[in-house]
């Protein structure tokens, strides 16, 4: 019996794609590099990017 394959982590993209002066998307709060690397990341890396993006959003707008 083979182990069940884990579902891929979904992209946090909300189709509001605009980079700020720090090359961070104002829609999903991922950096330009994170957006570009997304398809090559494993699920653990994607989860870490989402955590970082959420922190960027909180830093900008507060908790």
mmCIF file of the N, C-alpha and C atoms, coordinates in Angstrom:
data_MODEL
# 
_entry.id   MODEL 
# 
loop_
_atom_site.group_PDB 
_atom_site.id 
_atom_site.type_symbol 
_atom_site.label_atom_id 
_atom_site.label_alt_id 
_atom_site.label_comp_id 
_atom_site.label_asym_id 
_atom_site.label_entity_id 
_atom_site.label_seq_id 
_atom_site.pdbx_PDB_ins_code 
_atom_site.Cartn_x 
_atom_site.Cartn_y 
_atom_site.Cartn_z 
_atom_site.occupancy 
_atom_site.B_iso_or_equiv 
_atom_site.pdbx_formal_charge 
_atom_site.auth_seq_id 
_atom_site.auth_comp_id 
_atom_site.auth_asym_id 
_atom_site.auth_atom_id 
_atom_site.pdbx_PDB_model_num 
ATOM 1   N N  . UNK A 1 1  ? 0.834  -1.174 0.000  1.00 0.00 ? 1  UNK A N  1 
ATOM 2   C CA . UNK A 1 1  ? 0.000  0.000  0.000  1.00 0.00 ? 1  UNK A CA 1 
ATOM 3   C C  . UNK A 1 1  ? 0.886  1.248  0.000  1.00 0.00 ? 1  UNK A C  1 
ATOM 4   N N  . UNK A 1 2  ? 0.606  2.214  -0.875 1.00 0.00 ? 2  UNK A N  1 
ATOM 5   C CA . UNK A 1 2  ? 1.405  3.433  -0.936 1.00 0.00 ? 2  UNK A CA 1 
ATOM 6   C C  . UNK A 1 2  ? 0.769  4.519  -0.074 1.00 0.00 ? 2  UNK A C  1 
ATOM 7   N N  . UNK A 1 3  ? 1.612  5.416  0.405  1.00 0.00 ? 3  UNK A N  1 
ATOM 8   C CA . UNK A 1 3  ? 1.119  6.523  1.230  1.00 0.00 ? 3  UNK A CA 1 
ATOM 9   C C  . UNK A 1 3  ? 0.311  7.481  0.359  1.00 0.00 ? 3  UNK A C  1 
ATOM 10  N N  . UNK A 1 4  ? -0.714 8.062  0.950  1.00 0.00 ? 4  UNK A N  1 
ATOM 11  C CA . UNK A 1 4  ? -1.542 9.026  0.226  1.00 0.00 ? 4  UNK A CA 1 
ATOM 12  C C  . UNK A 1 4  ? -0.709 10.263 -0.081 1.00 0.00 ? 4  UNK A C  1 
ATOM 13  N N  . UNK A 1 5  ? -0.840 10.757 -1.276 1.00 0.00 ? 5  UNK A N  1 
ATOM 14  C CA . UNK A 1 5  ? -0.093 11.945 -1.673 1.00 0.00 ? 5  UNK A CA 1 
ATOM 15  C C  . UNK A 1 5  ? -0.768 13.187 -1.089 1.00 0.00 ? 5  UNK A C  1 
ATOM 16  N N  . UNK A 1 6  ? 0.053  14.055 -0.525 1.00 0.00 ? 6  UNK A N  1 
ATOM 17  C CA . UNK A 1 6  ? -0.444 15.287 0.082  1.00 0.00 ? 6  UNK A CA 1 
ATOM 18  C C  . UNK A 1 6  ? -0.908 16.254 -1.013 1.00 0.00 ? 6  UNK A C  1 
ATOM 19  N N  . UNK A 1 7  ? -2.045 16.912 -0.778 1.00 0.00 ? 7  UNK A N  1 
ATOM 20  C CA . UNK A 1 7  ? -2.533 17.920 -1.722 1.00 0.00 ? 7  UNK A CA 1 
ATOM 21  C C  . UNK A 1 7  ? -1.586 19.104 -1.731 1.00 0.00 ? 7  UNK A C  1 
ATOM 22  N N  . UNK A 1 8  ? -1.362 19.692 -2.904 1.00 0.00 ? 8  UNK A N  1 
ATOM 23  C CA . UNK A 1 8  ? -0.491 20.870 -2.954 1.00 0.00 ? 8  UNK A CA 1 
ATOM 24  C C  . UNK A 1 8  ? -1.118 22.056 -2.220 1.00 0.00 ? 8  UNK A C  1 
ATOM 25  N N  . UNK A 1 9  ? -0.283 22.847 -1.588 1.00 0.00 ? 9  UNK A N  1 
ATOM 26  C CA . UNK A 1 9  ? -0.740 24.065 -0.927 1.00 0.00 ? 9  UNK A CA 1 
ATOM 27  C C  . UNK A 1 9  ? -1.162 25.055 -2.013 1.00 0.00 ? 9  UNK A C  1 
ATOM 28  N N  . UNK A 1 10 ? -2.339 25.609 -1.874 1.00 0.00 ? 10 UNK A N  1 
ATOM 29  C CA . UNK A 1 10 ? -2.870 26.545 -2.867 1.00 0.00 ? 10 UNK A CA 1 
ATOM 30  C C  . UNK A 1 10 ? -2.147 27.886 -2.798 1.00 0.00 ? 10 UNK A C  1 
ATOM 31  N N  . UNK A 1 11 ? -2.024 28.509 -3.932 1.00 0.00 ? 11 UNK A N  1 
ATOM 32  C CA . UNK A 1 11 ? -1.427 29.837 -4.005 1.00 0.00 ? 11 UNK A CA 1 
ATOM 33  C C  . UNK A 1 11 ? -2.310 30.839 -3.268 1.00 0.00 ? 11 UNK A C  1 
ATOM 34  N N  . UNK A 1 12 ? -1.704 31.764 -2.542 1.00 0.00 ? 12 UNK A N  1 
ATOM 35  C CA . UNK A 1 12 ? -2.488 32.797 -1.858 1.00 0.00 ? 12 UNK A CA 1 
ATOM 36  C C  . UNK A 1 12 ? -2.878 33.960 -2.776 1.00 0.00 ? 12 UNK A C  1 
ATOM 37  N N  . UNK A 1 13 ? -2.600 33.854 -4.056 1.00 0.00 ? 13 UNK A N  1 
ATOM 38  C CA . UNK A 1 13 ? -2.901 34.920 -5.005 1.00 0.00 ? 13 UNK A CA 1 
ATOM 39  C C  . UNK A 1 13 ? -4.391 35.262 -4.973 1.00 0.00 ? 13 UNK A C  1 
ATOM 40  N N  . UNK A 1 14 ? -4.684 36.571 -4.935 1.00 0.00 ? 14 UNK A N  1 
ATOM 41  C CA . UNK A 1 14 ? -6.074 37.039 -4.950 1.00 0.00 ? 14 UNK A CA 1 
ATOM 42  C C  . UNK A 1 14 ? -6.347 37.884 -6.195 1.00 0.00 ? 14 UNK A C  1 
ATOM 43  N N  . UNK A 1 15 ? -5.473 37.778 -7.183 1.00 0.00 ? 15 UNK A N  1 
ATOM 44  C CA . UNK A 1 15 ? -5.602 38.489 -8.466 1.00 0.00 ? 15 UNK A CA 1 
ATOM 45  C C  . UNK A 1 15 ? -5.631 40.001 -8.314 1.00 0.00 ? 15 UNK A C  1 
ATOM 46  N N  . UNK A 1 16 ? -4.911 40.499 -7.316 1.00 0.00 ? 16 UNK A N  1 
ATOM 47  C CA . UNK A 1 16 ? -4.687 41.925 -7.139 1.00 0.00 ? 16 UNK A CA 1 
ATOM 48  C C  . UNK A 1 16 ? -3.168 42.091 -7.171 1.00 0.00 ? 16 UNK A C  1 
ATOM 49  N N  . UNK A 1 17 ? -2.624 42.064 -8.363 1.00 0.00 ? 17 UNK A N  1 
ATOM 50  C CA . UNK A 1 17 ? -1.171 41.973 -8.533 1.00 0.00 ? 17 UNK A CA 1 
ATOM 51  C C  . UNK A 1 17 ? -0.560 43.346 -8.772 1.00 0.00 ? 17 UNK A C  1 
ATOM 52  N N  . UNK A 1 18 ? 0.048  43.886 -7.730 1.00 0.00 ? 18 UNK A N  1 
ATOM 53  C CA . UNK A 1 18 ? 0.747  45.165 -7.832 1.00 0.00 ? 18 UNK A CA 1 
ATOM 54  C C  . UNK A 1 18 ? 1.882  45.147 -6.825 1.00 0.00 ? 18 UNK A C  1 
ATOM 55  N N  . UNK A 1 19 ? 3.091  45.387 -7.293 1.00 0.00 ? 19 UNK A N  1 
ATOM 56  C CA . UNK A 1 19 ? 4.253  45.378 -6.410 1.00 0.00 ? 19 UNK A CA 1 
ATOM 57  C C  . UNK A 1 19 ? 4.484  46.755 -5.813 1.00 0.00 ? 19 UNK A C  1 
ATOM 58  N N  . UNK A 1 20 ? 4.833  46.774 -4.530 1.00 0.00 ? 20 UNK A N  1 
ATOM 59  C CA . UNK A 1 20 ? 5.168  48.039 -3.882 1.00 0.00 ? 20 UNK A CA 1 
ATOM 60  C C  . UNK A 1 20 ? 6.652  48.348 -4.099 1.00 0.00 ? 20 UNK A C  1 
ATOM 61  N N  . UNK A 1 21 ? 7.167  49.364 -3.430 1.00 0.00 ? 21 UNK A N  1 
ATOM 62  C CA . UNK A 1 21 ? 8.563  49.775 -3.597 1.00 0.00 ? 21 UNK A CA 1 
ATOM 63  C C  . UNK A 1 21 ? 9.560  48.743 -3.076 1.00 0.00 ? 21 UNK A C  1 
ATOM 64  N N  . UNK A 1 22 ? 9.096  47.766 -2.308 1.00 0.00 ? 22 UNK A N  1 
ATOM 65  C CA . UNK A 1 22 ? 9.958  46.687 -1.800 1.00 0.00 ? 22 UNK A CA 1 
ATOM 66  C C  . UNK A 1 22 ? 9.745  45.387 -2.578 1.00 0.00 ? 22 UNK A C  1 
ATOM 67  N N  . UNK A 1 23 ? 9.072  45.459 -3.729 1.00 0.00 ? 23 UNK A N  1 
ATOM 68  C CA . UNK A 1 23 ? 8.752  44.287 -4.562 1.00 0.00 ? 23 UNK A CA 1 
ATOM 69  C C  . UNK A 1 23 ? 7.931  43.250 -3.815 1.00 0.00 ? 23 UNK A C  1 
ATOM 70  N N  . UNK A 1 24 ? 6.958  43.739 -3.040 1.00 0.00 ? 24 UNK A N  1 
ATOM 71  C CA . UNK A 1 24 ? 6.008  42.872 -2.339 1.00 0.00 ? 24 UNK A CA 1 
ATOM 72  C C  . UNK A 1 24 ? 4.634  43.143 -2.945 1.00 0.00 ? 24 UNK A C  1 
ATOM 73  N N  . UNK A 1 25 ? 3.917  42.087 -3.269 1.00 0.00 ? 25 UNK A N  1 
ATOM 74  C CA . UNK A 1 25 ? 2.598  42.206 -3.873 1.00 0.00 ? 25 UNK A CA 1 
ATOM 75  C C  . UNK A 1 25 ? 1.594  42.755 -2.861 1.00 0.00 ? 25 UNK A C  1 
ATOM 76  N N  . UNK A 1 26 ? 0.825  43.747 -3.272 1.00 0.00 ? 26 UNK A N  1 
ATOM 77  C CA . UNK A 1 26 ? -0.174 44.338 -2.368 1.00 0.00 ? 26 UNK A CA 1 
ATOM 78  C C  . UNK A 1 26 ? -1.431 43.481 -2.248 1.00 0.00 ? 26 UNK A C  1 
ATOM 79  N N  . UNK A 1 27 ? -1.519 42.419 -3.023 1.00 0.00 ? 27 UNK A N  1 
ATOM 80  C CA . UNK A 1 27 ? -2.662 41.507 -2.926 1.00 0.00 ? 27 UNK A CA 1 
ATOM 81  C C  . UNK A 1 27 ? -2.406 40.331 -2.004 1.00 0.00 ? 27 UNK A C  1 
ATOM 82  N N  . UNK A 1 28 ? -1.281 39.647 -2.215 1.00 0.00 ? 28 UNK A N  1 
ATOM 83  C CA . UNK A 1 28 ? -1.000 38.428 -1.436 1.00 0.00 ? 28 UNK A CA 1 
ATOM 84  C C  . UNK A 1 28 ? 0.160  38.584 -0.461 1.00 0.00 ? 28 UNK A C  1 
ATOM 85  N N  . UNK A 1 29 ? 0.894  39.690 -0.554 1.00 0.00 ? 29 UNK A N  1 
ATOM 86  C CA . UNK A 1 29 ? 2.009  40.011 0.338  1.00 0.00 ? 29 UNK A CA 1 
ATOM 87  C C  . UNK A 1 29 ? 3.201  39.068 0.203  1.00 0.00 ? 29 UNK A C  1 
ATOM 88  N N  . UNK A 1 30 ? 3.293  38.398 -0.948 1.00 0.00 ? 30 UNK A N  1 
ATOM 89  C CA . UNK A 1 30 ? 4.505  37.627 -1.227 1.00 0.00 ? 30 UNK A CA 1 
ATOM 90  C C  . UNK A 1 30 ? 5.493  38.538 -1.942 1.00 0.00 ? 30 UNK A C  1 
ATOM 91  N N  . UNK A 1 31 ? 6.777  38.240 -1.760 1.00 0.00 ? 31 UNK A N  1 
ATOM 92  C CA . UNK A 1 31 ? 7.792  38.995 -2.488 1.00 0.00 ? 31 UNK A CA 1 
ATOM 93  C C  . UNK A 1 31 ? 7.816  38.526 -3.943 1.00 0.00 ? 31 UNK A C  1 
ATOM 94  N N  . UNK A 1 32 ? 8.416  39.333 -4.782 1.00 0.00 ? 32 UNK A N  1 
ATOM 95  C CA . UNK A 1 32 ? 8.540  38.963 -6.190 1.00 0.00 ? 32 UNK A CA 1 
ATOM 96  C C  . UNK A 1 32 ? 9.262  37.627 -6.329 1.00 0.00 ? 32 UNK A C  1 
ATOM 97  N N  . UNK A 1 33 ? 10.308 37.416 -5.541 1.00 0.00 ? 33 UNK A N  1 
ATOM 98  C CA . UNK A 1 33 ? 11.047 36.144 -5.582 1.00 0.00 ? 33 UNK A CA 1 
ATOM 99  C C  . UNK A 1 33 ? 10.156 34.981 -5.146 1.00 0.00 ? 33 UNK A C  1 
ATOM 100 N N  . UNK A 1 34 ? 9.394  35.179 -4.080 1.00 0.00 ? 34 UNK A N  1 
ATOM 101 C CA . UNK A 1 34 ? 8.506  34.111 -3.604 1.00 0.00 ? 34 UNK A CA 1 
ATOM 102 C C  . UNK A 1 34 ? 7.458  33.758 -4.654 1.00 0.00 ? 34 UNK A C  1 
ATOM 103 N N  . UNK A 1 35 ? 6.935  34.754 -5.332 1.00 0.00 ? 35 UNK A N  1 
ATOM 104 C CA . UNK A 1 35 ? 5.955  34.508 -6.387 1.00 0.00 ? 35 UNK A CA 1 
ATOM 105 C C  . UNK A 1 35 ? 6.601  33.706 -7.513 1.00 0.00 ? 35 UNK A C  1 
ATOM 106 N N  . UNK A 1 36 ? 7.794  34.123 -7.922 1.00 0.00 ? 36 UNK A N  1 
ATOM 107 C CA . UNK A 1 36 ? 8.491  33.441 -9.006 1.00 0.00 ? 36 UNK A CA 1 
ATOM 108 C C  . UNK A 1 36 ? 8.906  32.019 -8.672 1.00 0.00 ? 36 UNK A C  1 
ATOM 109 N N  . UNK A 1 37 ? 9.247  31.781 -7.411 1.00 0.00 ? 37 UNK A N  1 
ATOM 110 C CA . UNK A 1 37 ? 9.712  30.458 -6.986 1.00 0.00 ? 37 UNK A CA 1 
ATOM 111 C C  . UNK A 1 37 ? 8.583  29.512 -6.574 1.00 0.00 ? 37 UNK A C  1 
ATOM 112 N N  . UNK A 1 38 ? 7.367  30.031 -6.465 1.00 0.00 ? 38 UNK A N  1 
ATOM 113 C CA . UNK A 1 38 ? 6.245  29.268 -5.898 1.00 0.00 ? 38 UNK A CA 1 
ATOM 114 C C  . UNK A 1 38 ? 6.097  27.875 -6.504 1.00 0.00 ? 38 UNK A C  1 
ATOM 115 N N  . UNK A 1 39 ? 6.109  27.759 -7.802 1.00 0.00 ? 39 UNK A N  1 
ATOM 116 C CA . UNK A 1 39 ? 5.839  26.463 -8.443 1.00 0.00 ? 39 UNK A CA 1 
ATOM 117 C C  . UNK A 1 39 ? 6.943  25.446 -8.192 1.00 0.00 ? 39 UNK A C  1 
ATOM 118 N N  . UNK A 1 40 ? 8.131  25.899 -7.788 1.00 0.00 ? 40 UNK A N  1 
ATOM 119 C CA . UNK A 1 40 ? 9.231  24.979 -7.502 1.00 0.00 ? 40 UNK A CA 1 
ATOM 120 C C  . UNK A 1 40 ? 9.331  24.623 -6.019 1.00 0.00 ? 40 UNK A C  1 
ATOM 121 N N  . UNK A 1 41 ? 8.498  25.219 -5.195 1.00 0.00 ? 41 UNK A N  1 
ATOM 122 C CA . UNK A 1 41 ? 8.547  24.971 -3.749 1.00 0.00 ? 41 UNK A CA 1 
ATOM 123 C C  . UNK A 1 41 ? 7.771  23.722 -3.371 1.00 0.00 ? 41 UNK A C  1 
ATOM 124 N N  . UNK A 1 42 ? 8.217  23.076 -2.294 1.00 0.00 ? 42 UNK A N  1 
ATOM 125 C CA . UNK A 1 42 ? 7.431  21.979 -1.743 1.00 0.00 ? 42 UNK A CA 1 
ATOM 126 C C  . UNK A 1 42 ? 6.404  22.579 -0.776 1.00 0.00 ? 42 UNK A C  1 
ATOM 127 N N  . UNK A 1 43 ? 5.516  21.754 -0.264 1.00 0.00 ? 43 UNK A N  1 
ATOM 128 C CA . UNK A 1 43 ? 4.435  22.259 0.592  1.00 0.00 ? 43 UNK A CA 1 
ATOM 129 C C  . UNK A 1 43 ? 4.949  22.960 1.848  1.00 0.00 ? 43 UNK A C  1 
ATOM 130 N N  . UNK A 1 44 ? 6.016  22.439 2.441  1.00 0.00 ? 44 UNK A N  1 
ATOM 131 C CA . UNK A 1 44 ? 6.556  23.070 3.648  1.00 0.00 ? 44 UNK A CA 1 
ATOM 132 C C  . UNK A 1 44 ? 7.058  24.480 3.334  1.00 0.00 ? 44 UNK A C  1 
ATOM 133 N N  . UNK A 1 45 ? 7.734  24.642 2.211  1.00 0.00 ? 45 UNK A N  1 
ATOM 134 C CA . UNK A 1 45 ? 8.225  25.959 1.817  1.00 0.00 ? 45 UNK A CA 1 
ATOM 135 C C  . UNK A 1 45 ? 7.059  26.904 1.529  1.00 0.00 ? 45 UNK A C  1 
ATOM 136 N N  . UNK A 1 46 ? 6.028  26.402 0.875  1.00 0.00 ? 46 UNK A N  1 
ATOM 137 C CA . UNK A 1 46 ? 4.859  27.227 0.575  1.00 0.00 ? 46 UNK A CA 1 
ATOM 138 C C  . UNK A 1 46 ? 4.172  27.686 1.853  1.00 0.00 ? 46 UNK A C  1 
ATOM 139 N N  . UNK A 1 47 ? 4.062  26.796 2.825  1.00 0.00 ? 47 UNK A N  1 
ATOM 140 C CA . UNK A 1 47 ? 3.451  27.177 4.102  1.00 0.00 ? 47 UNK A CA 1 
ATOM 141 C C  . UNK A 1 47 ? 4.268  28.262 4.788  1.00 0.00 ? 47 UNK A C  1 
ATOM 142 N N  . UNK A 1 48 ? 5.588  28.159 4.719  1.00 0.00 ? 48 UNK A N  1 
ATOM 143 C CA . UNK A 1 48 ? 6.455  29.168 5.322  1.00 0.00 ? 48 UNK A CA 1 
ATOM 144 C C  . UNK A 1 48 ? 6.273  30.518 4.623  1.00 0.00 ? 48 UNK A C  1 
ATOM 145 N N  . UNK A 1 49 ? 6.168  30.515 3.313  1.00 0.00 ? 49 UNK A N  1 
ATOM 146 C CA . UNK A 1 49 ? 5.941  31.755 2.565  1.00 0.00 ? 49 UNK A CA 1 
ATOM 147 C C  . UNK A 1 49 ? 4.611  32.372 2.978  1.00 0.00 ? 49 UNK A C  1 
ATOM 148 N N  . UNK A 1 50 ? 3.585  31.569 3.146  1.00 0.00 ? 50 UNK A N  1 
ATOM 149 C CA . UNK A 1 50 ? 2.279  32.092 3.558  1.00 0.00 ? 50 UNK A CA 1 
ATOM 150 C C  . UNK A 1 50 ? 2.366  32.716 4.949  1.00 0.00 ? 50 UNK A C  1 
ATOM 151 N N  . UNK A 1 51 ? 3.109  32.095 5.850  1.00 0.00 ? 51 UNK A N  1 
ATOM 152 C CA . UNK A 1 51 ? 3.311  32.661 7.184  1.00 0.00 ? 51 UNK A CA 1 
ATOM 153 C C  . UNK A 1 51 ? 4.012  34.009 7.082  1.00 0.00 ? 51 UNK A C  1 
ATOM 154 N N  . UNK A 1 52 ? 5.066  34.082 6.267  1.00 0.00 ? 52 UNK A N  1 
ATOM 155 C CA . UNK A 1 52 ? 5.793  35.338 6.081  1.00 0.00 ? 52 UNK A CA 1 
ATOM 156 C C  . UNK A 1 52 ? 4.902  36.413 5.449  1.00 0.00 ? 52 UNK A C  1 
ATOM 157 N N  . UNK A 1 53 ? 4.118  36.017 4.463  1.00 0.00 ? 53 UNK A N  1 
ATOM 158 C CA . UNK A 1 53 ? 3.217  36.963 3.798  1.00 0.00 ? 53 UNK A CA 1 
ATOM 159 C C  . UNK A 1 53 ? 2.169  37.489 4.777  1.00 0.00 ? 53 UNK A C  1 
ATOM 160 N N  . UNK A 1 54 ? 1.622  36.613 5.594  1.00 0.00 ? 54 UNK A N  1 
ATOM 161 C CA . UNK A 1 54 ? 0.641  37.046 6.597  1.00 0.00 ? 54 UNK A CA 1 
ATOM 162 C C  . UNK A 1 54 ? 1.269  38.026 7.580  1.00 0.00 ? 54 UNK A C  1 
ATOM 163 N N  . UNK A 1 55 ? 2.533  37.783 7.948  1.00 0.00 ? 55 UNK A N  1 
ATOM 164 C CA . UNK A 1 55 ? 3.228  38.693 8.862  1.00 0.00 ? 55 UNK A CA 1 
ATOM 165 C C  . UNK A 1 55 ? 3.446  40.054 8.200  1.00 0.00 ? 55 UNK A C  1 
ATOM 166 N N  . UNK A 1 56 ? 3.794  40.056 6.919  1.00 0.00 ? 56 UNK A N  1 
ATOM 167 C CA . UNK A 1 56 ? 3.962  41.326 6.208  1.00 0.00 ? 56 UNK A CA 1 
ATOM 168 C C  . UNK A 1 56 ? 2.654  42.126 6.209  1.00 0.00 ? 56 UNK A C  1 
ATOM 169 N N  . UNK A 1 57 ? 1.553  41.439 6.009  1.00 0.00 ? 57 UNK A N  1 
ATOM 170 C CA . UNK A 1 57 ? 0.247  42.100 6.013  1.00 0.00 ? 57 UNK A CA 1 
ATOM 171 C C  . UNK A 1 57 ? -0.047 42.683 7.394  1.00 0.00 ? 57 UNK A C  1 
ATOM 172 N N  . UNK A 1 58 ? 0.201  41.900 8.446  1.00 0.00 ? 58 UNK A N  1 
ATOM 173 C CA . UNK A 1 58 ? -0.032 42.399 9.807  1.00 0.00 ? 58 UNK A CA 1 
ATOM 174 C C  . UNK A 1 58 ? 0.876  43.589 10.118 1.00 0.00 ? 58 UNK A C  1 
ATOM 175 N N  . UNK A 1 59 ? 2.132  43.518 9.651  1.00 0.00 ? 59 UNK A N  1 
ATOM 176 C CA . UNK A 1 59 ? 3.076  44.621 9.885  1.00 0.00 ? 59 UNK A CA 1 
ATOM 177 C C  . UNK A 1 59 ? 2.576  45.904 9.221  1.00 0.00 ? 59 UNK A C  1 
ATOM 178 N N  . UNK A 1 60 ? 1.963  45.752 8.058  1.00 0.00 ? 60 UNK A N  1 
ATOM 179 C CA . UNK A 1 60 ? 1.489  46.927 7.319  1.00 0.00 ? 60 UNK A CA 1 
ATOM 180 C C  . UNK A 1 60 ? 0.199  47.481 7.909  1.00 0.00 ? 60 UNK A C  1 
ATOM 181 N N  . UNK A 1 61 ? -0.728 46.605 8.284  1.00 0.00 ? 61 UNK A N  1 
ATOM 182 C CA . UNK A 1 61 ? -2.064 47.058 8.709  1.00 0.00 ? 61 UNK A CA 1 
ATOM 183 C C  . UNK A 1 61 ? -2.373 46.834 10.177 1.00 0.00 ? 61 UNK A C  1 
ATOM 184 N N  . UNK A 1 62 ? -1.494 46.192 10.905 1.00 0.00 ? 62 UNK A N  1 
ATOM 185 C CA . UNK A 1 62 ? -1.724 45.913 12.310 1.00 0.00 ? 62 UNK A CA 1 
ATOM 186 C C  . UNK A 1 62 ? -2.475 44.610 12.494 1.00 0.00 ? 62 UNK A C  1 
ATOM 187 N N  . UNK A 1 63 ? -2.492 44.133 13.732 1.00 0.00 ? 63 UNK A N  1 
ATOM 188 C CA . UNK A 1 63 ? -3.149 42.840 14.040 1.00 0.00 ? 63 UNK A CA 1 
ATOM 189 C C  . UNK A 1 63 ? -4.636 42.926 14.027 1.00 0.00 ? 63 UNK A C  1 
# 
